[in-house]
Amino acid sequence: MNRLHFLKLLSVSPFLSSMTNLNEFYTAAKGFKNTEKMPVLFLGHGSPMNAIEENEFVLGFRNIAKDLPKPNAILCVSAHWFTKGTKITAMETPRTIHDFGGFPQALFDVQYPAQGSPELAKMTKEIVSPTLIDLDENWGLDHGAWSVIKHLYPEANIPVVQLSIDYTKSARQHFELSQQLQNLRNKGILIIGSGNIVHNLRLVDFANINKVDYGFDWAIEARQKINDFILDGNFEELIAYEKQSKAFQLAIPTPDHYLPLIYTLGLKQNNENIRLFNDKLLAGSLSMTSLKIE
């Protein structure tokens, strides 16, 4: 091979690579019809007991579901799948994971038998670059996913996949990865982030574990500032949460429950609105704040 021909090959190889990814994406997307753009949700999931209890937050989930168009599938980013590297569930039938302890047997008896979607897993893998996504056959649906999705779709008749949170990536990297998922919304995919914006289990007031509208001063401050940033569209301050006040550090002692919010906000477009619901503090150091983007 002469030098000129070799240089020509180098010049077109990125193009060929992108075309290959695009072709693979369209191949994977064939099973999903084009739709109107789906909304995006962030759900404050709180205690696993919300899966079986009746309370105002569960009612909030059910009410928000009334106005949702029926999705072709759900992609959920749950606080409870925190991994090295990014993974996505790719099995036909994900198991219901009871990833908690010390709760009544009735909670462990709950099964959420939604089907998976290997097609959506492959489509997601192809649409994201340069992040490598591993197709996972072992995980399933953890309680960050099924404990809230069961209130949206109690018949478990919508396929669900989970996308893990890579703990080696920064909040900005997660935000940018999320932006690459935008086209999934036009394929009838409902993207859900599930976590809690204010989430400090070490400081929970267990004597008032079910007390609603009750928060420590720092939790009240953090909730208000975070809500203001969300509604003002000031996402840069939220991405840089580690540089914020002491109240933020107490509200977000670890990033696992916070980063699903970042995934949700990464999908907002300029012409879309954000509506908060279930926006209350609980047990001193938790918030159930949830939001819808449409």
VOBA-1610 file (N, C-alpha, C; in pm, whole numbers, padded with zeros to 5 digits, always signed):
BEGIN
Met+00086-00119+00000Met+00000+00000+00000Met+00089+00124+00000Asn+00063+00219-00093Asn+00147+00338-00095Asn+00102+00438+00012Arg+00189+00536+00039Arg+00166+00629+00150Arg+00039+00711+00129Leu+00012+00755+00005Leu-00105+00838-00022Leu-00233+00760+00005His-00237+00634-00038His-00356+00552-00017His-00379+00528+00133Phe-00267+00509+00206Phe-00278+00486+00350Phe-00335+00610+00420Leu-00288+00730+00380Leu-00337+00853+00441Leu-00485+00874+00410Lys-00526+00837+00289Lys-00667+00849+00254Lys-00753+00759+00343Leu-00703+00639+00369Leu-00778+00548+00456Leu-00790+00605+00597Leu-00681+00666+00646Leu-00686+00725+00778Leu-00788+00839+00784Ser-00796+00915+00676Ser-00885+01031+00676Ser-01031+00992+00677Val-01064+00876+00620Val-01205+00837+00613Val-01243+00740+00724Ser-01146+00684+00796Ser-01179+00583+00897Ser-01271+00634+01006Pro-01253+00760+01059Pro-01351+00806+01157Pro-01491+00815+01098Phe-01498+00856+00970Phe-01629+00864+00905Phe-01691+00725+00893Leu-01607+00628+00852Leu-01657+00491+00839Leu-01701+00437+00974Ser-01624+00470+01078Ser-01659+00423+01211Ser-01793+00481+01255Ser-01811+00613+01232Ser-01937+00675+01273Ser-02052+00621+01192Met-02029+00592+01063Met-02134+00535+00980Met-02171+00395+01028Thr-02070+00319+01071Thr-02097+00185+01123Thr-02184+00194+01248Asn-02148+00286+01340Asn-02228+00303+01461Asn-02370+00347+01428Leu-02381+00439+01329Leu-02513+00488+01290Leu-02596+00375+01232Asn-02534+00293+01146Asn-02608+00181+01087Asn-02652+00082+01193Glu-02564+00056+01290Glu-02599-00036+01397Glu-02712+00021+01483Phe-02708+00154+01504Phe-02815+00217+01580Phe-02949+00202+01508Tyr-02950+00231+01378Tyr-03075+00221+01304Tyr-03125+00077+01297Thr-03032-00018+01290Thr-03072-00159+01291Thr-03140-00193+01423Ala-03079-00148+01535Ala-03136-00176+01667Ala-03268-00102+01688Ala-03282+00014+01622Ala-03400+00099+01644Ala-03521+00053+01564Lys-03504-00043+01475Lys-03616-00082+01388Lys-03737-00129+01466Gly-03716-00186+01584Gly-03828-00237+01661Gly-03905-00130+01735Phe-03860-00004+01728Phe-03924+00105+01799Phe-03973+00209+01700Lys-04103+00228+01693Lys-04160+00325+01602Lys-04130+00467+01650Asn-04122+00559+01554Asn-04106+00700+01589Asn-04232+00749+01661Thr-04213+00833+01761Thr-04323+00885+01841Thr-04303+01034+01864Glu-04404+01096+01921Glu-04384+01230+01976Glu-04281+01219+02088Lys-04212+01328+02115Lys-04108+01324+02218Lys-04168+01288+02354Met-04110+01188+02417Met-04155+01146+02549Met-04106+01244+02656Pro-04184+01261+02763Pro-04134+01339+02877Pro-04022+01264+02947Val-03963+01327+03046Val-03857+01269+03128Val-03896+01288+03274Leu-03866+01188+03357Leu-03901+01196+03498Leu-03778+01179+03587Phe-03776+01253+03697Phe-03692+01218+03810Phe-03785+01187+03926Leu-03770+01071+03987Leu-03857+01028+04095Leu-03778+01012+04224Gly-03819+01086+04327Gly-03761+01066+04459Gly-03821+00940+04519His-03742+00832+04522His-03805+00703+04556His-03817+00678+04706Gly-03732+00738+04788Gly-03746+00723+04932Gly-03732+00579+04978Ser-03802+00546+05083Ser-03795+00413+05143Ser-03851+00306+05050Pro-03793+00185+05053Pro-03853+00074+04977Pro-03998+00048+05015Met-04037+00087+05137Met-04174+00064+05182Met-04277+00138+05098Asn-04231+00239+05024Asn-04323+00307+04933Asn-04379+00212+04827Ala-04315+00099+04809Ala-04365+00001+04712Ala-04497-00059+04757Ile-04519-00067+04889Ile-04639-00136+04937Ile-04726-00049+05027Glu-04680+00068+05064Glu-04760+00157+05149Glu-04845+00250+05065Glu-04949+00303+05128Glu-05030+00407+05067Glu-04998+00539+05136Asn-04949+00635+05060Asn-04917+00767+05117Asn-04924+00871+05007Glu-04900+00996+05042Glu-04915+01104+04945Glu-04812+01097+04833Phe-04696+01037+04858Phe-04593+01030+04756Phe-04629+00924+04651Val-04678+00812+04696Val-04726+00709+04604Val-04839+00765+04518Leu-04927+00841+04580Leu-05036+00904+04505Leu-04980+01001+04401Gly-04873+01071+04438Gly-04808+01162+04343Gly-04755+01088+04221Phe-04694+00970+04243Phe-04645+00890+04129Phe-04762+00849+04039Arg-04870+00804+04101Arg-04984+00758+04022Arg-05048+00873+03944Asn-05055+00990+04008Asn-05114+01104+03940Asn-05031+01149+03821Ile-04899+01147+03834Ile-04814+01190+03722Ile-04826+01091+03607Ala-04852+00965+03639Ala-04862+00863+03534Ala-04987+00882+03448Lys-05089+00948+03503Lys-05214+00965+03429Lys-05196+01045+03301Asp-05097+01135+03300Asp-05077+01221+03184Asp-04961+01176+03096Leu-04905+01060+03126Leu-04792+01011+03046Leu-04843+00936+02923Pro-04789+00965+02805Pro-04820+00878+02690Pro-04763+00739+02716Lys-04828+00637+02662Lys-04780+00501+02685Lys-04646+00482+02615Pro-04542+00448+02689Pro-04410+00431+02628Pro-04394+00295+02560Asn-04300+00290+02468Asn-04261+00161+02410Asn-04175+00082+02507Ala-04099+00155+02589Ala-04011+00092+02690Ala-03965+00201+02786Ile-03905+00156+02895Ile-03854+00248+02997Ile-03704+00224+03014Leu-03628+00332+03021Leu-03488+00326+03059Leu-03475+00397+03193Cys-03431+00325+03294Cys-03423+00379+03429Cys-03278+00387+03476Val-03241+00504+03527Val-03111+00524+03592Val-03137+00527+03743Ser-03100+00421+03811Ser-03130+00406+03954Ser-03006+00430+04039Ala-03028+00496+04152Ala-02920+00519+04248Ala-02858+00390+04299His-02929+00279+04284His-02886+00155+04348His-02808+00061+04256Trp-02770+00113+04138Trp-02679+00035+04053Trp-02559+00123+04024Phe-02462+00119+04114Phe-02344+00204+04114Phe-02226+00115+04080Thr-02166+00131+03963Thr-02071+00034+03910Thr-01942+00100+03860Lys-01840+00021+03844Lys-01720+00066+03774Lys-01742+00038+03626Gly-01749+00143+03546Gly-01789+00130+03407Gly-01940+00141+03396Thr-01987+00165+03274Thr-02131+00181+03251Thr-02188+00053+03196Lys-02299+00008+03254Lys-02362-00117+03213Lys-02510-00091+03185Ile-02569-00179+03106Ile-02712-00172+03081Ile-02768-00314+03080Thr-02882-00333+03144Thr-02941-00466+03148Thr-02989-00507+03009Ala-02957-00628+02969Ala-02985-00672+02832Ala-03054-00807+02828Met-03112-00849+02940Met-03179-00978+02943Met-03325-00965+02903Glu-03384-01075+02862Glu-03526-01075+02823Glu-03617-01057+02944Thr-03579-01121+03056Thr-03665-01120+03175Thr-03582-01082+03297Pro-03577-00954+03333Pro-03497-00915+03450Pro-03563-00961+03580Arg-03481-01003+03674Arg-03532-01045+03804Arg-03563-00922+03890Thr-03652-00939+03986Thr-03682-00835+04085Thr-03582-00848+04199Ile-03499-00746+04218Ile-03393-00751+04319Ile-03443-00685+04448His-03432-00757+04558His-03469-00703+04689His-03339-00664+04760Asp-03287-00549+04723Asp-03155-00504+04768Asp-03167-00418+04893Phe-03216-00480+05001Phe-03236-00410+05128Phe-03253-00515+05237Gly-03256-00471+05360Gly-03277-00564+05471Gly-03355-00498+05582Gly-03412-00581+05672Gly-03480-00530+05788Gly-03622-00482+05766Phe-03681-00519+05653Phe-03817-00477+05622Phe-03913-00597+05633Pro-04043-00572+05637Pro-04139-00681+05650Pro-04133-00778+05532Gln-04172-00902+05557Gln-04170-01005+05453Gln-04256-00965+05333Ala-04363-00890+05359Ala-04452-00849+05249Ala-04377-00773+05141Leu-04273-00699+05181Leu-04194-00625+05083Leu-04106-00719+05001Phe-04051-00821+05066Phe-03968-00918+04995Phe-04052-01007+04903Asp-04180-01013+04929Asp-04269-01096+04846Asp-04307-01026+04715Val-04281-00896+04706Val-04321-00823+04585Val-04235-00866+04467Gln-04301-00895+04358Gln-04233-00921+04231Gln-04285-00820+04128Tyr-04195-00771+04045Tyr-04237-00681+03937Tyr-04190-00746+03805Pro-04277-00823+03744Pro-04237-00910+03632Pro-04236-00842+03495Ala-04189-00719+03488Ala-04177-00653+03358Ala-04073-00724+03273Gln-04096-00727+03143Gln-03997-00780+03051Gln-03881-00682+03037Gly-03767-00734+02995Gly-03656-00649+02958Gly-03666-00612+02811Ser-03561-00550+02758Ser-03558-00515+02616Ser-03413-00517+02567Pro-03367-00635+02523Pro-03232-00640+02465Pro-03216-00543+02349Glu-03326-00517+02275Glu-03319-00424+02162Glu-03287-00282+02210Leu-03354-00239+02317Leu-03326-00106+02371Leu-03185-00099+02428Ala-03142-00205+02493Ala-03005-00208+02546Ala-02903-00190+02435Lys-02923-00260+02324Lys-02829-00248+02211Lys-02838-00109+02148Met-02958-00056+02136Met-02976+00077+02078Met-02905+00182+02163Thr-02918+00170+02296Thr-02853+00265+02386Thr-02701+00254+02375Lys-02652+00133+02369Lys-02508+00111+02355Lys-02453+00178+02230Glu-02529+00171+02119Glu-02481+00225+01993Glu-02492+00377+01984Ile-02587+00435+02058Ile-02608+00578+02046Ile-02508+00659+02128Val-02442+00595+02223Val-02351+00665+02314Val-02207+00649+02268Ser-02135+00761+02264Ser-01994+00759+02225Ser-01923+00877+02294Pro-01800+00862+02343Pro-01713+00744+02334Pro-01730+00647+02451Thr-01823+00673+02541Thr-01843+00583+02655Thr-01877+00442+02607Leu-01809+00345+02663Leu-01840+00206+02633Leu-01943+00155+02731Ile-02048+00094+02681Ile-02153+00039+02765Ile-02152-00113+02753Asp-02142-00181+02866Asp-02143-00327+02867Asp-02287-00377+02876Leu-02321-00475+02793Leu-02452-00538+02800Leu-02450-00638+02915Asp-02535-00617+03014Asp-02532-00695+03138Asp-02646-00797+03141Glu-02614-00920+03178Glu-02713-01027+03185Glu-02739-01073+03329Asn-02683-01001+03427Asn-02687-01051+03565Asn-02769-00966+03662Trp-02783-00838+03637Trp-02843-00749+03737Trp-02993-00772+03749Gly-03074-00693+03683Gly-03219-00703+03694Gly-03278-00568+03723Leu-03384-00564+03805Leu-03447-00438+03846Leu-03432-00424+03997Asp-03354-00325+04041Asp-03339-00303+04184Asp-03454-00217+04235His-03459-00195+04368His-03578-00128+04422His-03585+00018+04383Gly-03472+00079+04343Gly-03478+00215+04291Gly-03561+00223+04165Ala-03569+00113+04093Ala-03650+00107+03971Ala-03790+00055+04000Trp-03802-00069+04049Trp-03935-00131+04054Trp-04026-00072+04160Ser-03971-00018+04270Ser-04058+00032+04377Ser-04137+00156+04334Val-04086+00229+04233Val-04161+00344+04182Val-04231+00315+04050Ile-04166+00238+03963Ile-04227+00208+03833Ile-04355+00128+03852Lys-04363+00048+03958Lys-04484-00031+03981Lys-04606+00058+04006His-04584+00181+04051His-04696+00273+04071His-04734+00343+03940Leu-04639+00356+03849Leu-04669+00414+03719Leu-04740+00313+03630Tyr-04689+00189+03631Tyr-04742+00083+03545Tyr-04761-00044+03628Pro-04868-00048+03706Pro-04888-00161+03798Pro-04904-00295+03729Glu-04940-00296+03602Glu-04957-00423+03532Glu-04824-00478+03478Ala-04716-00404+03499Ala-04582-00447+03453Ala-04583-00482+03304Asn-04654-00402+03227Asn-04672-00431+03085Asn-04584-00346+02994Ile-04486-00276+03053Ile-04391-00197+02975Ile-04251-00254+02999Pro-04177-00287+02893Pro-04040-00337+02913Pro-03953-00233+02983Val-03863-00281+03070Val-03777-00192+03147Val-03631-00238+03135Val-03542-00142+03111Val-03398-00169+03122Val-03340-00068+03221Gln-03231-00105+03284Gln-03161-00016+03375Gln-03024+00019+03319Leu-02988+00146+03332Leu-02855+00195+03298Leu-02782+00225+03428Ser-02663+00169+03445Ser-02592+00188+03571Ser-02523+00325+03575Ile-02481+00362+03695Ile-02407+00486+03718Ile-02261+00450+03743Asp-02173+00495+03656Asp-02030+00467+03668Asp-01970+00561+03774Tyr-01925+00503+03886Tyr-01876+00587+03995Tyr-01740+00650+03966Thr-01676+00613+03856Thr-01548+00676+03821Thr-01567+00804+03741Lys-01688+00834+03698Lys-01714+00952+03615Lys-01761+01070+03700Ser-01731+01189+03652Ser-01774+01312+03720Ser-01919+01342+03687Ala-01977+01434+03762Ala-02115+01475+03735Ala-02126+01532+03593Arg-02026+01606+03549Arg-02032+01661+03413Arg-02029+01549+03308Gln-01949+01448+03330Gln-01947+01336+03235Gln-02082+01265+03230His-02147+01252+03345His-02280+01190+03346His-02381+01279+03274Phe-02371+01409+03293Phe-02461+01503+03225Phe-02443+01491+03073Glu-02319+01486+03028Glu-02291+01478+02884Glu-02333+01343+02827Leu-02316+01236+02903Leu-02362+01105+02857Leu-02514+01107+02840Ser-02582+01167+02936Ser-02728+01174+02929Ser-02774+01248+02804Gln-02706+01353+02767Gln-02746+01431+02649Gln-02746+01346+02522Gln-02663+01243+02520Gln-02657+01156+02403Gln-02775+01060+02394Leu-02854+01053+02500Leu-02971+00965+02500Leu-03095+01035+02444Gln-03081+01160+02404Gln-03196+01241+02364Gln-03282+01176+02256Asn-03218+01113+02157Asn-03295+01054+02047Asn-03386+00940+02091Leu-03355+00879+02205Leu-03441+00771+02254Leu-03581+00821+02284Arg-03591+00946+02322Arg-03722+01003+02354Arg-03815+01005+02234Asn-03758+01013+02114Asn-03839+01012+01992Asn-03871+00871+01945Lys-03828+00773+02021Lys-03860+00633+01992Lys-03955+00576+02097Gly-04021+00664+02169Gly-04118+00619+02269Gly-04055+00566+02396Ile-03931+00607+02425Ile-03863+00559+02546Ile-03882+00661+02658Leu-03941+00617+02768Leu-03956+00700+02887Leu-03831+00683+02972Ile-03756+00791+02988Ile-03632+00786+03067Ile-03663+00838+03207Ile-03625+00759+03306Ile-03654+00790+03447Ile-03525+00787+03526Gly-03498+00894+03600Gly-03394+00893+03702Gly-03460+00868+03836Ser-03403+00779+03917Ser-03463+00744+04045Ser-03358+00756+04155Gly-03382+00849+04247Gly-03289+00870+04358Gly-03357+00956+04463Asn-03278+01039+04530Asn-03331+01141+04622Asn-03233+01257+04624Ile-03285+01377+04605Ile-03196+01493+04594Ile-03130+01524+04729Val-03208+01525+04834Val-03153+01537+04970Val-03159+01397+05031His-03042+01340+05061His-03039+01199+05102His-02920+01175+05194Asn-02944+01190+05324Asn-02839+01165+05423Asn-02895+01069+05528Leu-02874+00939+05504Leu-02930+00837+05592Leu-02867+00840+05731Arg-02743+00885+05741Arg-02677+00887+05872Arg-02742+00988+05967Leu-02806+01089+05910Leu-02865+01194+05992Leu-03017+01186+05999Val-03075+01076+05951Val-03221+01059+05958Val-03267+01064+06104Asp-03375+01137+06126Asp-03437+01141+06259Asp-03535+01023+06268Phe-03486+00910+06316Phe-03567+00789+06317Phe-03687+00798+06412Ala-03680+00890+06509Ala-03796+00910+06596Ala-03911+00975+06520Asn-03877+01038+06405Asn-03978+01104+06322Asn-03966+01055+06177Ile-03948+00925+06161Ile-03916+00868+06031Ile-04024+00895+05927Asn-04148+00906+05969Asn-04258+00929+05875Asn-04312+01072+05880Lys-04238+01161+05945Lys-04286+01299+05959Lys-04259+01376+05830Val-04367+01422+05767Val-04360+01491+05638Val-04350+01642+05661Asp-04284+01710+05568Asp-04261+01854+05577Asp-04176+01888+05699Tyr-04083+01801+05727Tyr-03995+01819+05842Tyr-03852+01799+05795Gly-03771+01907+05807Gly-03632+01898+05765Gly-03542+01980+05855Phe-03420+01934+05873Phe-03321+02013+05945Phe-03291+02140+05866Asp-03232+02239+05930Asp-03207+02368+05865Asp-03126+02351+05737Trp-03022+02267+05743Trp-02938+02250+05625Trp-03014+02182+05512Ala-03107+02091+05547Ala-03187+02023+05444Ala-03285+02121+05379Ile-03343+02208+05459Ile-03434+02310+05405Ile-03359+02402+05311Glu-03240+02444+05351Glu-03158+02533+05268Glu-03120+02465+05137Ala-03070+02341+05145Ala-03025+02270+05025Ala-03141+02247+04930Arg-03254+02202+04983Arg-03371+02177+04899Arg-03413+02303+04825Gln-03418+02415+04895Gln-03462+02539+04831Gln-03364+02584+04722Lys-03235+02578+04750Lys-03136+02621+04651Lys-03137+02529+04530Ile-03145+02398+04553Ile-03147+02303+04442Ile-03272+02324+04358Asn-03387+02342+04423Asn-03510+02367+04348Asn-03499+02494+04265Asp-03441+02599+04323Asp-03424+02725+04249Asp-03335+02706+04128Phe-03225+02634+04145Phe-03135+02608+04032Phe-03207+02529+03923Ile-03285+02429+03963Ile-03358+02347+03866Ile-03456+02433+03786Leu-03537+02510+03856Leu-03643+02587+03790Leu-03588+02705+03710Asp-03471+02757+03751Asp-03406+02865+03676Asp-03325+02813+03558Gly-03312+02680+03547Gly-03229+02623+03440Gly-03081+02642+03463Asn-03041+02665+03588Asn-02901+02687+03621Asn-02836+02554+03655Phe-02818+02472+03552Phe-02768+02337+03574Phe-02619+02333+03607Glu-02545+02437+03566Glu-02402+02439+03595Glu-02376+02434+03745Glu-02457+02504+03823Glu-02439+02503+03968Glu-02469+02364+04025Leu-02564+02294+03962Leu-02599+02160+04008Leu-02493+02058+03969Ile-02434+02076+03853Ile-02324+01988+03812Ile-02205+02006+03906Ala-02183+02131+03948Ala-02071+02162+04039Ala-02115+02156+04185Tyr-02197+02058+04219Tyr-02254+02050+04354Tyr-02148+02039+04463Glu-02033+01980+04429Glu-01927+01961+04529Glu-01863+02093+04571Lys-01886+02199+04492Lys-01830+02331+04524Lys-01930+02420+04596Gln-02047+02367+04624Gln-02151+02448+04685Gln-02135+02452+04838Ser-02236+02503+04904Ser-02231+02530+05048Ser-02225+02403+05131Lys-02203+02422+05261Lys-02202+02311+05355Lys-02335+02237+05353Ala-02444+02310+05332Ala-02575+02246+05326Ala-02581+02144+05214Phe-02521+02176+05099Phe-02516+02082+04987Phe-02437+01958+05027Gln-02327+01975+05096Gln-02243+01861+05133Gln-02316+01768+05228Leu-02398+01824+05316Leu-02477+01741+05407Leu-02593+01674+05332Ala-02648+01744+05234Ala-02760+01688+05156Ala-02714+01579+05061Ile-02587+01589+05015Ile-02534+01496+04915Ile-02401+01440+04967Pro-02404+01361+05075Pro-02278+01309+05129Pro-02212+01208+05036Thr-02292+01141+04955Thr-02243+01052+04849Thr-02324+01082+04723Pro-02267+01061+04604Pro-02334+01106+04481Pro-02437+01010+04425Asp-02450+00889+04480Asp-02531+00787+04415Asp-02677+00827+04396His-02738+00888+04498His-02879+00925+04487His-02901+01058+04414Tyr-02795+01135+04402Tyr-02803+01267+04337Tyr-02785+01258+04186Leu-02697+01171+04140Leu-02663+01167+03997Leu-02780+01131+03906Pro-02879+01051+03949Pro-02995+01032+03861Pro-03065+01164+03825Leu-03060+01264+03914Leu-03113+01396+03880Leu-03033+01458+03766Ile-02902+01443+03769Ile-02816+01499+03665Ile-02848+01435+03530Tyr-02874+01304+03530Tyr-02913+01237+03405Tyr-03043+01296+03352Thr-03137+01321+03441Thr-03266+01376+03400Thr-03249+01516+03340Leu-03174+01601+03408Leu-03157+01739+03361Leu-03080+01746+03230Gly-02993+01649+03207Gly-02918+01647+03082Gly-03006+01629+02960Leu-03128+01584+02980Leu-03220+01557+02869Leu-03315+01674+02842Lys-03312+01776+02924Lys-03402+01889+02903Lys-03358+01972+02782Gln-03454+02007+02698Gln-03427+02096+02586Gln-03480+02235+02616Asn-03432+02333+02538Asn-03461+02473+02569Asn-03610+02507+02570Asn-03687+02439+02487Asn-03830+02471+02476Asn-03916+02391+02572Glu-03854+02323+02668Glu-03929+02237+02760Glu-03939+02299+02899Asn-04042+02259+02970Asn-04066+02309+03105Asn-04040+02199+03208Ile-04013+02241+03330Ile-03994+02149+03441Ile-04102+02175+03546Arg-04164+02068+03590Arg-04265+02079+03697Arg-04224+01990+03813Leu-04218+02048+03933Leu-04187+01972+04052Leu-04314+01911+04111Phe-04302+01794+04172Phe-04411+01735+04248Phe-04351+01652+04362Asn-04434+01608+04455Asn-04387+01538+04575Asn-04274+01615+04645Asp-04280+01746+04637Asp-04168+01830+04681Asp-04175+01858+04831Lys-04145+01755+04910Lys-04148+01769+05056Lys-04028+01699+05119Leu-03985+01754+05231Leu-03882+01690+05312Leu-03946+01587+05404Leu-03864+01493+05448Leu-03913+01380+05527Leu-03806+01338+05626Ala-03845+01314+05750Ala-03755+01257+05852Ala-03629+01340+05875Gly-03637+01469+05846Gly-03526+01558+05876Gly-03424+01572+05767Ser-03383+01459+05706Ser-03267+01463+05617Ser-03290+01397+05479Leu-03417+01383+05443Leu-03450+01324+05312Leu-03549+01415+05239Ser-03546+01413+05105Ser-03648+01483+05030Ser-03708+01386+04928Met-03837+01402+04904Met-03906+01320+04807Met-03927+01397+04675Thr-03863+01510+04662Thr-03878+01596+04544Thr-03864+01515+04416Ser-03960+01531+04328Ser-03961+01465+04198Ser-03990+01570+04092Leu-03964+01539+03967Leu-03991+01636+03861Leu-04025+01569+03730Lys-04093+01647+03647Lys-04129+01604+03513Lys-04083+01709+03414Ile-04017+01665+03307Ile-03974+01753+03198Ile-04057+01722+03076Glu-04119+01825+03017Glu-04196+01805+02894Glu-04206+01934+02815
//
